[in-house]
Amino acid sequence: MDFVLTEFGLEAPIWLLVAGAVILLASVVFAIIFHKLLFPLVERFTNWTPTNSDTRLVRSTRWPLTIGIVVLGAYLGVVWPLDLNAAQQEVINTAFQVAAVVLGVFALGSVVSNAFSWYIEHIAPLTRSNLDQRLMPLLRRIAVAVVYGIGALIILDQLKININPLIAGLGLSGLAVALALQPTLANLFAGTYVMTEGVITPGDYIEMENGITGYVVDVGWRSTRLRTWHNNLVVVPNAKFAETIITNYQGPSPAVNVYLTCGVSYDSDLFEVERVCHEVMDNLLETDRNGVKEYGGWFGFSSFGESNVDFWLFVQARDRLASFELQSVLIQRLHQRLREEGIRINYPVRTLHLPNGMITGRSGVRNGRRRNRRPRKGVQIFPSVWGDADGPGGEGPDVGRNTT
């Protein structure tokens, strides 16, 4: 006896319909057994490997396979008992093909996402830079989006929808969007360049070509943030950041060299000066935690200056902040030791010798009378006779002064 489904135009014996329902019910039962009992056994085999990457990848297919068993049972339960014509069979096949593609895309997307997550959790922390932790989340989103995008195109193709105009339209619209978002995309690619180079990291103190200085707070995909000495936040677009010249004071190592110049009088014993300077630097590196003792202290005479014999001192601080304190202490101790040893640092002195016939306006002839003024301290005056340049009673040029 035939059981007629007049609403859908389908005919089938009732025992076949019962058999189809049994097949569907059996697939549900088998899916539950597979999900609860069989799949955990498969996971146990992956525990023998040294890493848990395969365990995570296999686990990500658990639900898609379980649902796939039910879908397969439903397909068999519908196709086998019913007497379908060609058009109906094609509709049923298309529906189940779409369902299979959806499950496959879901499974593949889950596998890709778990693979990236496993790398971020277990491999990225072992690398020297934090580039993996910054780059992999973005790549994971892009990869999953690509999988779902390809799956959507396959589904449209299964539904007999011509995707060629869609692909062409996506290309044109993508070009229009790219032109509209050109500054944002430029910052995005520049941010990728900045992070992949690894030249700067959060915490570094840098100086840009335009004079902006500060500590790197964060290196993002669109911009890089700096904290200045005034505790202000400066946001620099990555497109500009990648094109400017940058000085990183934390590289190639956090240690910063401290270079100090000084000079002593020409009547000083230069060998004694060198001995005193080495003692000052050695004592400083022994007692001050800001100095790098292993680097040592360096000394050398540089030139015969206008008032002193110039020399330089060279030590190294552990970082940039420590360099300021170390340089200040070095100047204090060096000045104290030179005073104790009687080694003089001359003030800048310049003596002007005037030619005959010229005097200064402040000590020369004014209104026909010569004024005698006692030179001030630090001023050396060479008197002479005033000429006719300004006539009687005029003041000559203010020359002949030697100030300290």
BELQUI-V875019 format. One record per residue. N is the residue number from 1. RES is the residue in one letter. PHI is phi in whole degrees, 0 to 359 (none if undefined). D_LAST is the distance of its C-alpha to the last C-alpha in whole Angstrom. Layout:
BEGIN
n->N res->RES phi->PHI d_last->D_LAST
n->N res->RES phi->PHI d_last->D_LAST
END
This chain:
BEGIN
n->1 res->M phi->none d_last->127
n->2 res->D phi->270 d_last->124
n->3 res->F phi->259 d_last->121
n->4 res->V phi->260 d_last->120
n->5 res->L phi->259 d_last->116
n->6 res->T phi->294 d_last->117
n->7 res->E phi->295 d_last->114
n->8 res->F phi->253 d_last->112
n->9 res->G phi->72 d_last->115
n->10 res->L phi->246 d_last->115
n->11 res->E phi->232 d_last->118
n->12 res->A phi->193 d_last->119
n->13 res->P phi->299 d_last->121
n->14 res->I phi->294 d_last->120
n->15 res->W phi->291 d_last->120
n->16 res->L phi->289 d_last->117
n->17 res->L phi->295 d_last->115
n->18 res->V phi->295 d_last->116
n->19 res->A phi->295 d_last->115
n->20 res->G phi->295 d_last->112
n->21 res->A phi->294 d_last->111
n->22 res->V phi->295 d_last->111
n->23 res->I phi->299 d_last->109
n->24 res->L phi->297 d_last->106
n->25 res->L phi->295 d_last->107
n->26 res->A phi->295 d_last->107
n->27 res->S phi->295 d_last->103
n->28 res->V phi->294 d_last->102
n->29 res->V phi->297 d_last->103
n->30 res->F phi->295 d_last->102
n->31 res->A phi->296 d_last->99
n->32 res->I phi->294 d_last->98
n->33 res->I phi->297 d_last->99
n->34 res->F phi->297 d_last->97
n->35 res->H phi->291 d_last->94
n->36 res->K phi->268 d_last->95
n->37 res->L phi->245 d_last->96
n->38 res->L phi->288 d_last->96
n->39 res->F phi->296 d_last->92
n->40 res->P phi->301 d_last->91
n->41 res->L phi->294 d_last->93
n->42 res->V phi->295 d_last->91
n->43 res->E phi->296 d_last->88
n->44 res->R phi->295 d_last->89
n->45 res->F phi->295 d_last->89
n->46 res->T phi->286 d_last->86
n->47 res->N phi->288 d_last->84
n->48 res->W phi->282 d_last->85
n->49 res->T phi->281 d_last->82
n->50 res->P phi->292 d_last->79
n->51 res->T phi->244 d_last->77
n->52 res->N phi->261 d_last->78
n->53 res->S phi->294 d_last->77
n->54 res->D phi->293 d_last->81
n->55 res->T phi->297 d_last->82
n->56 res->R phi->292 d_last->80
n->57 res->L phi->292 d_last->81
n->58 res->V phi->293 d_last->85
n->59 res->R phi->296 d_last->84
n->60 res->S phi->290 d_last->83
n->61 res->T phi->262 d_last->86
n->62 res->R phi->295 d_last->88
n->63 res->W phi->290 d_last->89
n->64 res->P phi->302 d_last->90
n->65 res->L phi->292 d_last->92
n->66 res->T phi->297 d_last->94
n->67 res->I phi->293 d_last->94
n->68 res->G phi->297 d_last->95
n->69 res->I phi->296 d_last->98
n->70 res->V phi->294 d_last->99
n->71 res->V phi->296 d_last->99
n->72 res->L phi->296 d_last->101
n->73 res->G phi->296 d_last->104
n->74 res->A phi->294 d_last->104
n->75 res->Y phi->296 d_last->104
n->76 res->L phi->294 d_last->107
n->77 res->G phi->290 d_last->108
n->78 res->V phi->266 d_last->108
n->79 res->V phi->286 d_last->109
n->80 res->W phi->291 d_last->112
n->81 res->P phi->281 d_last->114
n->82 res->L phi->271 d_last->114
n->83 res->D phi->269 d_last->116
n->84 res->L phi->260 d_last->113
n->85 res->N phi->277 d_last->113
n->86 res->A phi->296 d_last->111
n->87 res->A phi->294 d_last->109
n->88 res->Q phi->295 d_last->109
n->89 res->Q phi->297 d_last->108
n->90 res->E phi->294 d_last->105
n->91 res->V phi->296 d_last->103
n->92 res->I phi->297 d_last->104
n->93 res->N phi->298 d_last->102
n->94 res->T phi->297 d_last->99
n->95 res->A phi->298 d_last->99
n->96 res->F phi->286 d_last->99
n->97 res->Q phi->294 d_last->96
n->98 res->V phi->298 d_last->94
n->99 res->A phi->299 d_last->94
n->100 res->A phi->294 d_last->94
n->101 res->V phi->295 d_last->91
n->102 res->V phi->299 d_last->89
n->103 res->L phi->295 d_last->89
n->104 res->G phi->296 d_last->88
n->105 res->V phi->295 d_last->85
n->106 res->F phi->298 d_last->84
n->107 res->A phi->294 d_last->85
n->108 res->L phi->295 d_last->83
n->109 res->G phi->297 d_last->80
n->110 res->S phi->293 d_last->80
n->111 res->V phi->296 d_last->80
n->112 res->V phi->297 d_last->77
n->113 res->S phi->297 d_last->75
n->114 res->N phi->292 d_last->76
n->115 res->A phi->296 d_last->75
n->116 res->F phi->294 d_last->71
n->117 res->S phi->297 d_last->71
n->118 res->W phi->298 d_last->72
n->119 res->Y phi->295 d_last->69
n->120 res->I phi->296 d_last->67
n->121 res->E phi->279 d_last->68
n->122 res->H phi->248 d_last->68
n->123 res->I phi->260 d_last->67
n->124 res->A phi->302 d_last->63
n->125 res->P phi->295 d_last->62
n->126 res->L phi->274 d_last->62
n->127 res->T phi->280 d_last->60
n->128 res->R phi->286 d_last->56
n->129 res->S phi->252 d_last->55
n->130 res->N phi->265 d_last->57
n->131 res->L phi->296 d_last->58
n->132 res->D phi->299 d_last->61
n->133 res->Q phi->293 d_last->61
n->134 res->R phi->270 d_last->60
n->135 res->L phi->274 d_last->62
n->136 res->M phi->296 d_last->65
n->137 res->P phi->302 d_last->66
n->138 res->L phi->293 d_last->65
n->139 res->L phi->295 d_last->68
n->140 res->R phi->296 d_last->70
n->141 res->R phi->296 d_last->71
n->142 res->I phi->296 d_last->71
n->143 res->A phi->296 d_last->73
n->144 res->V phi->295 d_last->76
n->145 res->A phi->297 d_last->75
n->146 res->V phi->295 d_last->76
n->147 res->V phi->298 d_last->79
n->148 res->Y phi->292 d_last->80
n->149 res->G phi->294 d_last->80
n->150 res->I phi->295 d_last->82
n->151 res->G phi->298 d_last->85
n->152 res->A phi->296 d_last->85
n->153 res->L phi->294 d_last->86
n->154 res->I phi->295 d_last->88
n->155 res->I phi->297 d_last->90
n->156 res->L phi->298 d_last->90
n->157 res->D phi->292 d_last->92
n->158 res->Q phi->293 d_last->94
n->159 res->L phi->276 d_last->95
n->160 res->K phi->64 d_last->96
n->161 res->I phi->262 d_last->93
n->162 res->N phi->291 d_last->91
n->163 res->I phi->266 d_last->88
n->164 res->N phi->298 d_last->87
n->165 res->P phi->298 d_last->86
n->166 res->L phi->295 d_last->84
n->167 res->I phi->296 d_last->82
n->168 res->A phi->296 d_last->81
n->169 res->G phi->295 d_last->81
n->170 res->L phi->296 d_last->78
n->171 res->G phi->295 d_last->76
n->172 res->L phi->293 d_last->76
n->173 res->S phi->294 d_last->75
n->174 res->G phi->296 d_last->73
n->175 res->L phi->295 d_last->71
n->176 res->A phi->295 d_last->71
n->177 res->V phi->295 d_last->69
n->178 res->A phi->296 d_last->67
n->179 res->L phi->293 d_last->66
n->180 res->A phi->291 d_last->65
n->181 res->L phi->258 d_last->63
n->182 res->Q phi->301 d_last->61
n->183 res->P phi->298 d_last->58
n->184 res->T phi->294 d_last->59
n->185 res->L phi->294 d_last->61
n->186 res->A phi->297 d_last->57
n->187 res->N phi->295 d_last->55
n->188 res->L phi->296 d_last->58
n->189 res->F phi->291 d_last->58
n->190 res->A phi->295 d_last->55
n->191 res->G phi->297 d_last->55
n->192 res->T phi->298 d_last->57
n->193 res->Y phi->296 d_last->55
n->194 res->V phi->297 d_last->52
n->195 res->M phi->286 d_last->54
n->196 res->T phi->287 d_last->56
n->197 res->E phi->293 d_last->53
n->198 res->G phi->70 d_last->51
n->199 res->V phi->287 d_last->48
n->200 res->I phi->236 d_last->47
n->201 res->T phi->222 d_last->48
n->202 res->P phi->304 d_last->48
n->203 res->G phi->105 d_last->45
n->204 res->D phi->285 d_last->43
n->205 res->Y phi->261 d_last->39
n->206 res->I phi->232 d_last->39
n->207 res->E phi->228 d_last->37
n->208 res->M phi->269 d_last->39
n->209 res->E phi->297 d_last->38
n->210 res->N phi->277 d_last->37
n->211 res->G phi->97 d_last->34
n->212 res->I phi->287 d_last->37
n->213 res->T phi->233 d_last->36
n->214 res->G phi->163 d_last->39
n->215 res->Y phi->270 d_last->41
n->216 res->V phi->286 d_last->45
n->217 res->V phi->270 d_last->47
n->218 res->D phi->201 d_last->50
n->219 res->V phi->246 d_last->51
n->220 res->G phi->260 d_last->54
n->221 res->W phi->285 d_last->57
n->222 res->R phi->258 d_last->55
n->223 res->S phi->212 d_last->52
n->224 res->T phi->243 d_last->49
n->225 res->R phi->253 d_last->47
n->226 res->L phi->240 d_last->44
n->227 res->R phi->248 d_last->42
n->228 res->T phi->278 d_last->38
n->229 res->W phi->295 d_last->36
n->230 res->H phi->276 d_last->37
n->231 res->N phi->63 d_last->40
n->232 res->N phi->254 d_last->41
n->233 res->L phi->262 d_last->44
n->234 res->V phi->247 d_last->44
n->235 res->V phi->256 d_last->47
n->236 res->V phi->248 d_last->47
n->237 res->P phi->301 d_last->50
n->238 res->N phi->296 d_last->51
n->239 res->A phi->298 d_last->52
n->240 res->K phi->282 d_last->48
n->241 res->F phi->296 d_last->47
n->242 res->A phi->285 d_last->49
n->243 res->E phi->263 d_last->47
n->244 res->T phi->271 d_last->43
n->245 res->I phi->272 d_last->41
n->246 res->I phi->238 d_last->41
n->247 res->T phi->253 d_last->38
n->248 res->N phi->259 d_last->40
n->249 res->Y phi->282 d_last->38
n->250 res->Q phi->265 d_last->41
n->251 res->G phi->237 d_last->42
n->252 res->P phi->284 d_last->43
n->253 res->S phi->218 d_last->43
n->254 res->P phi->295 d_last->41
n->255 res->A phi->296 d_last->38
n->256 res->V phi->235 d_last->35
n->257 res->N phi->281 d_last->32
n->258 res->V phi->249 d_last->29
n->259 res->Y phi->245 d_last->26
n->260 res->L phi->235 d_last->23
n->261 res->T phi->249 d_last->20
n->262 res->C phi->203 d_last->18
n->263 res->G phi->204 d_last->16
n->264 res->V phi->234 d_last->16
n->265 res->S phi->299 d_last->15
n->266 res->Y phi->292 d_last->17
n->267 res->D phi->272 d_last->19
n->268 res->S phi->278 d_last->20
n->269 res->D phi->278 d_last->24
n->270 res->L phi->294 d_last->24
n->271 res->F phi->293 d_last->28
n->272 res->E phi->293 d_last->27
n->273 res->V phi->298 d_last->24
n->274 res->E phi->296 d_last->27
n->275 res->R phi->297 d_last->29
n->276 res->V phi->297 d_last->27
n->277 res->C phi->295 d_last->26
n->278 res->H phi->296 d_last->30
n->279 res->E phi->297 d_last->31
n->280 res->V phi->297 d_last->29
n->281 res->M phi->292 d_last->30
n->282 res->D phi->297 d_last->34
n->283 res->N phi->295 d_last->34
n->284 res->L phi->294 d_last->32
n->285 res->L phi->290 d_last->35
n->286 res->E phi->284 d_last->38
n->287 res->T phi->254 d_last->37
n->288 res->D phi->259 d_last->35
n->289 res->R phi->288 d_last->38
n->290 res->N phi->282 d_last->36
n->291 res->G phi->269 d_last->35
n->292 res->V phi->262 d_last->38
n->293 res->K phi->295 d_last->39
n->294 res->E phi->296 d_last->41
n->295 res->Y phi->288 d_last->38
n->296 res->G phi->82 d_last->36
n->297 res->G phi->246 d_last->33
n->298 res->W phi->235 d_last->31
n->299 res->F phi->220 d_last->28
n->300 res->G phi->189 d_last->27
n->301 res->F phi->278 d_last->24
n->302 res->S phi->253 d_last->23
n->303 res->S phi->193 d_last->21
n->304 res->F phi->270 d_last->19
n->305 res->G phi->278 d_last->16
n->306 res->E phi->290 d_last->13
n->307 res->S phi->235 d_last->11
n->308 res->N phi->220 d_last->14
n->309 res->V phi->271 d_last->18
n->310 res->D phi->276 d_last->18
n->311 res->F phi->214 d_last->21
n->312 res->W phi->225 d_last->23
n->313 res->L phi->240 d_last->26
n->314 res->F phi->219 d_last->29
n->315 res->V phi->226 d_last->31
n->316 res->Q phi->229 d_last->34
n->317 res->A phi->259 d_last->35
n->318 res->R phi->289 d_last->38
n->319 res->D phi->202 d_last->37
n->320 res->R phi->293 d_last->35
n->321 res->L phi->297 d_last->35
n->322 res->A phi->293 d_last->34
n->323 res->S phi->294 d_last->31
n->324 res->F phi->294 d_last->29
n->325 res->E phi->293 d_last->30
n->326 res->L phi->294 d_last->30
n->327 res->Q phi->295 d_last->26
n->328 res->S phi->296 d_last->25
n->329 res->V phi->294 d_last->27
n->330 res->L phi->297 d_last->26
n->331 res->I phi->296 d_last->22
n->332 res->Q phi->297 d_last->23
n->333 res->R phi->291 d_last->25
n->334 res->L phi->294 d_last->23
n->335 res->H phi->297 d_last->20
n->336 res->Q phi->295 d_last->22
n->337 res->R phi->293 d_last->24
n->338 res->L phi->295 d_last->21
n->339 res->R phi->292 d_last->20
n->340 res->E phi->295 d_last->24
n->341 res->E phi->276 d_last->24
n->342 res->G phi->73 d_last->21
n->343 res->I phi->268 d_last->19
n->344 res->R phi->264 d_last->15
n->345 res->I phi->256 d_last->13
n->346 res->N phi->291 d_last->10
n->347 res->Y phi->286 d_last->7
n->348 res->P phi->298 d_last->6
n->349 res->V phi->234 d_last->5
n->350 res->R phi->221 d_last->8
n->351 res->T phi->252 d_last->10
n->352 res->L phi->254 d_last->12
n->353 res->H phi->261 d_last->16
n->354 res->L phi->268 d_last->18
n->355 res->P phi->289 d_last->22
n->356 res->N phi->298 d_last->24
n->357 res->G phi->96 d_last->26
n->358 res->M phi->232 d_last->22
n->359 res->I phi->228 d_last->20
n->360 res->T phi->276 d_last->18
n->361 res->G phi->293 d_last->20
n->362 res->R phi->274 d_last->18
n->363 res->S phi->233 d_last->19
n->364 res->G phi->266 d_last->22
n->365 res->V phi->270 d_last->26
n->366 res->R phi->230 d_last->27
n->367 res->N phi->59 d_last->31
n->368 res->G phi->82 d_last->32
n->369 res->R phi->237 d_last->30
n->370 res->R phi->273 d_last->26
n->371 res->R phi->262 d_last->24
n->372 res->N phi->258 d_last->22
n->373 res->R phi->237 d_last->19
n->374 res->R phi->287 d_last->17
n->375 res->P phi->299 d_last->14
n->376 res->R phi->287 d_last->11
n->377 res->K phi->295 d_last->9
n->378 res->G phi->84 d_last->6
n->379 res->V phi->243 d_last->8
n->380 res->Q phi->246 d_last->10
n->381 res->I phi->245 d_last->13
n->382 res->F phi->248 d_last->16
n->383 res->P phi->292 d_last->20
n->384 res->S phi->202 d_last->22
n->385 res->V phi->261 d_last->26
n->386 res->W phi->284 d_last->26
n->387 res->G phi->273 d_last->28
n->388 res->D phi->263 d_last->31
n->389 res->A phi->297 d_last->29
n->390 res->D phi->252 d_last->29
n->391 res->G phi->80 d_last->32
n->392 res->P phi->296 d_last->32
n->393 res->G phi->80 d_last->30
n->394 res->G phi->278 d_last->28
n->395 res->E phi->258 d_last->24
n->396 res->G phi->280 d_last->22
n->397 res->P phi->294 d_last->20
n->398 res->D phi->275 d_last->16
n->399 res->V phi->236 d_last->15
n->400 res->G phi->85 d_last->13
n->401 res->R phi->267 d_last->10
n->402 res->N phi->237 d_last->7
n->403 res->T phi->259 d_last->4
n->404 res->T phi->266 d_last->0
END
